Amino acid sequence: MTLKKVSTIGAFALLATAGAVHADQAGIDRAQERLAVYSNEPVFTSPGEPFDIKACVADKKMLSIPNSSANPFLKGIIDRMRAVGEDIGLEVTEWENQGQPSQWVQGFDFAVRDGYDVINLISGISPDTVLPQVQAATDAGVKVTTSHFYDPSFEPNELLSSTLPVGFNEIGKILANWTTVNTDGKAKIALIVSREVPPTIPLVDGFMSELAENCPDCEVVQEINVGVAEWGTKIQSSVQSVLQANPDVDVVIPIYDSMSQFVVPALRLTGKLGKVKVATFNGTPFVLDYITDGSVSMNIGESLDWIAYSTVDATARDLCDLPIPEKLNVPFFIFDKDNVALAGSPAQFDTGYGDSYVSGFRTLWGLE
Amino acid sequence: MTKSTETAGATTSYLRIFERFALIVVWALLILFFSVLMPSSFFNWGNFAILFASYAPAALLALAIIVPLTAGDYDLAVGATLTLSSCLVGVLNVWMGLPIVLCIVIALSAGAAVGLFHALFIIYFRIPSLVVTLGTTSLMTGIVQWMTNSSTIGGIDNSLIMAVVGGRIFGIPYSFYYAIAAVLVLWYVFEFTPLGRRLLFVGRGREVARLNGVSVDKMRVGALVSSGVIASAAGVLYAGTLGSADPYSGLNYLLPAFAAAFLGSTTILPGRFNALGTLVAVYFLGTGITGLTMLGIPLWVTNVFNGGALIAAVTISQLTRGREATDIG
């Protein structure tokens, strides 16, 4: 091989390397740009045209059935929906249950018998699980809606009067972009999922697609799939094993933040607490406190009160046969060490998101 | 005695020795298997140190089970007692600001109270232990949900975390040594004290024990209270390991702990619930689960491993013993 040929090949190699570096940096910049919107205090945007909400809900009753009343996240939403309902004249009642489908069925029967106008299934009850009851309620003139359950990519059950999906895919993208930016595009990731939970699929799809686009050098070293009932017994030991087998893992992503309570002890035992980044979603207060003490790096949160306002808004629009928003009108907000103090000490469910939505919705509804 | 009888006796004796140490041999083979597959990541001291520490609460829970089992009673409420104890520590320490030592004392006392409550219904009202402890599991689960608002409580006093997993001896966090201490105490009591012998007699035959002057009811009360206190100690250890108190996850430790208790009764002292055997069983199952996870095998396989190992071990043990009756249910 002549000197000229060697020089030419070397030049091409340098160009290719420079090109790859340039592409990596472009991905990091793109990820940074997409994250920016979630790092500022959430701003209210109108979910539709202004309307007279009091006229729409006059003498109407709504029965809210949560996936389980033991879930403080859902209980918090319904408590706030009840407060918003009192303000506008909508009677909101919770169907208390322990997560058993037979209890959900009883809730449907109660709503039909007691003359409710709408049944709202919150976060986790698939209408397919209670299909005969959805049909019976619809036949009896009771509207059935879901909120905080489907991803916009899902095809909702056709019997539903309306549905308010959540951008789980969008959450996956936020997690991917945060990982890209905070590891300079070279993350080695342990991803903890519960594939039995329907929103997991679009969330993981969003994560993987965004990672592929913006972070070609990032790698999901291992996906750990743990059923919800086994979080307590499986997550800690699994994370420990993965960290032992793959010492170069530098990011752990438990996609639902209640998984973190089992990730943190795994990091502590393996001596990696504070060295491995943890990014997650849900904004649960005790996990926000983990950010304060440095155990968790970031948490994507959403305001329960904002969800309550948004759900009541869509329900009233449905009752008045107005166009329904395409998805839950609630922005996501990234908490990290720089802003976690906004959530309070100890952190609270509804603190740190601002209150622009209160006056926003009240103006939209003709109350101000 | 004929030669053939002597040969048969020697064979039986060898089989008994084999039976006593079979699980330990299989455990060693399991370690060898994973070590060959993953020489750098599995076969290193750090991995075993973490394994020993993280299964310490499970080991204590399995020990809590074998005490009443030896006396012939089931305690299905140990998982709920663990949860009650860890959540009491969380609520009292984080929400009410009580000193951590006082919280631990209250949690252990609550475990004793649970044991006495069980004893009242099992021994005084003569209700089967399965029914009573199944009922109190649900009762305690409800109380825990009420007192925690169904929320995980983070921010438990750092001194508990430091006392459980903060320090290490030979690289192994303290929690392992607490479990070892409990094993040694139970081993000594079961094997070398009249109390342990009486407990065994009560479990083998209550009427015979009573006719021999053993205070059967007192022994059963003591076993149930011990179970409650040990399960509570497991809860304290669990809270220290997690650094938080979770109102749900402790219940899931019940079946693995029972699996370890029964698997443990096939080794060291086959046919009897014994503390050393239980410890071996906990870490045998833990080794299998850790190795499988490190290989990237789906987690449902670990359930198959837990259940399969238990059934296989108990069956082989029974076949080795010529299907004779044991005190293991």
Interface residues (C-beta under 8 A of the other chain):
Chain A: A70 N71 P72 K75 Q222 I224 N225 V226 G227 A229 E230 W231 G232 T233 K234 Q236 S237 S238 Q240 S241 V242 Q244 A245 N246 P247 S258 Q261 F262 V264 P265 A266 R268 L269 T270 T284 P285 F286 V287 D289 Y290 D293 P346
Chain B: M38 S41 F42 N44 G46 N47 I50 L51 A53 S54 Y55 Q145 N149 S150 S151 T152 I153 G154 G155 I161 V165 P173 T241 L242 G243 S244 D246 Y248 S249 G250 N252 Y253 P256 G286 I289 T290 T293 M294 G296 P298 L299 T302
